[in-house]
Amino acid sequence: MKRPFYGLISPKGLLLDPIVDPLGRAANCFGMNNALIIGATGGIGQALSHSLDGQGVAVRGLSRSADGFDLTDPDGVDRALRALEGPFDLILVASGALEIAGTAPEKSLRAVSASAMMDQFALNAVGPALVLRHAARLLPRDRRAVFAVLSARVGSIGDNRLGGWISYRAAKAAVNQIVRTAAIELTRTHKHAICVALHPGTVKTEFTRKYLGRHPAVEPEDAAANLLGVMQDLSPADTGGFYDWEGKPVPW
């Protein structure tokens, strides 16, 4: 059964009661006004955008399909983000790919390709870093705000017991380090900011279509509800962390 965000129980047990405004919309539970979603037309990004919009949050979305926004183009990223004024109470990078240009994740070291590995790093690690370059300007300094990057449990070094998927794992491990380092820097100027990596679980999207059946999977709407619940519970003390869809820390 699909679970709507309004009225859900967040991972730490906080009941997020729906509040209805005069137009009949559920008011948002963060006190959030503006959100920026990178990858807003993908499965999770679109579900997050719709959920936030339904709560009255002004959502600005950027994506390759709708805006020509290419996370692997540094100049293009800078142009797009410099055109935004902010501040945004939430910036979430939902873009990413397991397969790029038809190259499947490696099953062994023999399958490692330098070009395929660089493609993985360009999209899944360097891309979020390019967005983070603009975080200090786009996040408010006077109130709570969240910068989140969708990572993956397979990027955990401590949790790697199966091997394989070398380039994707390495790129996700890299983005985790980027998020951690960015969080330290942001804390110096944005005392209320929370910068985290999030593992959404296995979600039924085009991204995972070939791999469904190996692990329990949820609909994008449920993944969005889970992630919003996790972010609702975060405090500045949690910045720099890596959390799963239940709000549990994931080993580095």
Residue pairs with C-beta under 8 A, 6 or more apart in sequence:
2 219
2 221
2 222
3 221
3 222
3 225
4 51
4 221
4 225
5 16
5 51
5 54
5 55
5 224
5 225
5 228
5 229
6 16
6 18
6 26
6 54
6 55
7 15
7 16
7 17
7 18
8 16
8 225
8 229
9 15
9 16
9 229
10 16
10 229
10 230
10 232
10 233
10 247
11 226
11 229
11 230
11 233
11 246
11 247
11 248
12 233
12 247
14 232
14 233
16 29
16 229
16 232
17 29
18 26
18 27
19 26
19 27
19 29
20 26
20 27
21 27
21 56
25 54
25 55
25 56
26 54
26 55
26 56
27 55
27 56
28 52
28 55
28 56
28 57
29 55
29 232
30 89
30 90
30 144
30 231
30 232
31 89
31 144
32 52
32 55
32 57
32 89
32 90
33 57
33 58
33 89
34 57
34 58
34 59
34 60
34 86
34 87
34 88
34 89
34 90
35 49
35 52
35 57
35 58
35 59
35 60
35 88
35 89
35 90
35 91
35 92
36 59
36 60
36 61
36 62
36 84
36 86
36 88
36 90
36 91
36 92
36 138
37 45
37 48
37 49
37 52
37 59
37 60
37 61
37 62
37 92
37 94
38 45
38 62
38 63
38 69
38 71
38 91
38 92
38 93
38 94
38 95
38 131
39 45
39 62
39 63
39 71
39 93
39 94
39 95
39 96
40 46
40 48
40 49
40 59
40 61
40 62
40 63
40 66
40 94
41 61
41 63
41 64
41 65
41 66
42 63
42 94
42 95
42 205
42 206
42 207
43 203
43 204
43 205
43 206
43 207
43 220
43 223
44 94
44 150
44 200
44 203
44 205
44 220
44 223
44 224
44 227
45 61
45 63
45 92
45 94
45 95
46 220
47 219
47 220
47 221
47 223
47 224
48 92
48 94
48 224
48 227
48 228
49 59
49 61
50 221
50 224
51 221
51 224
51 225
51 228
52 59
52 90
52 228
53 59
57 89
57 90
60 84
60 88
61 67
62 69
62 80
63 69
63 95
64 70
64 71
64 95
67 80
68 76
69 76
69 77
69 80
70 76
70 77
71 77
71 93
71 95
71 123
71 127
71 128
71 130
71 131
72 122
72 123
72 126
72 127
74 130
77 127
77 130
77 131
78 130
78 133
78 134
81 131
81 134
81 138
82 134
84 138
86 137
86 138
86 139
86 140
87 138
87 139
87 140
87 145
88 138
88 139
88 140
88 145
89 140
89 143
89 144
89 145
89 146
90 145
90 146
90 147
90 148
90 231
91 131
91 135
91 138
91 139
91 145
91 146
91 147
91 148
92 146
92 147
92 148
92 149
92 150
93 127
93 128
93 131
93 148
93 149
93 150
94 150
95 123
95 127
96 123
96 124
96 150
96 152
96 207
97 120
97 123
97 124
97 207
98 105
98 165
98 168
98 207
98 208
98 211
99 105
99 210
100 116
100 119
100 120
100 123
101 116
101 119
103 113
103 116
103 119
104 210
105 164
105 165
105 166
105 167
105 168
106 112
106 164
106 165
106 166
106 167
107 164
108 164
109 166
112 166
112 167
113 167
116 167
117 166
117 167
117 170
117 171
120 167
120 168
120 170
120 171
121 167
121 170
121 171
121 174
123 171
124 168
124 171
124 172
124 174
124 175
125 171
125 172
125 174
125 175
125 178
128 149
128 175
128 178
128 179
129 175
129 178
129 182
132 147
132 178
132 179
132 182
132 195
135 147
135 182
135 186
135 193
135 195
136 186
136 189
136 190
139 145
139 147
139 186
139 190
139 193
140 190
140 192
141 189
141 190
141 191
141 192
142 192
143 192
144 192
144 193
144 194
144 236
145 190
145 192
145 193
145 194
146 193
146 194
146 195
146 196
146 231
146 234
147 182
147 186
147 193
147 194
147 195
147 196
148 195
148 196
148 197
148 198
148 227
148 231
149 175
149 178
149 179
149 196
149 197
149 198
150 197
150 198
150 199
150 200
151 172
151 175
151 176
151 179
151 197
151 198
151 199
151 242
152 168
152 172
152 199
153 159
153 199
153 244
153 250
154 160
154 165
154 168
154 169
154 172
155 169
155 171
155 172
155 173
155 175
155 176
155 197
156 173
156 176
156 242
156 250
156 251
156 252
157 173
157 251
157 252
158 251
158 252
159 250
159 251
160 169
175 197
176 197
176 242
176 252
179 195
179 196
179 197
179 240
179 242
180 197
180 240
180 242
182 195
183 193
183 194
183 195
183 196
183 239
183 240
184 240
186 193
186 195
186 239
187 193
187 236
187 239
191 236
192 236
193 236
193 239
194 231
194 234
194 235
194 236
194 238
194 239
195 239
195 240
196 231
196 234
196 238
196 239
196 240
196 241
196 242
196 243
197 241
197 242
197 243
198 227
198 230
198 231
198 242
198 243
198 244
198 245
199 242
199 243
199 244
199 245
199 250
200 223
200 226
200 227
200 245
201 216
201 217
201 218
201 223
201 226
201 244
201 245
202 208
202 211
202 212
202 215
202 216
202 217
202 218
203 217
203 218
203 219
203 220
203 223
204 212
204 217
204 218
204 219
204 220
205 220
208 217
218 226
223 245
226 245
226 246
227 245
229 247
230 243
230 245
230 246
230 247
233 247
234 243
241 249
242 249
242 250
242 252
243 249
243 250
244 250
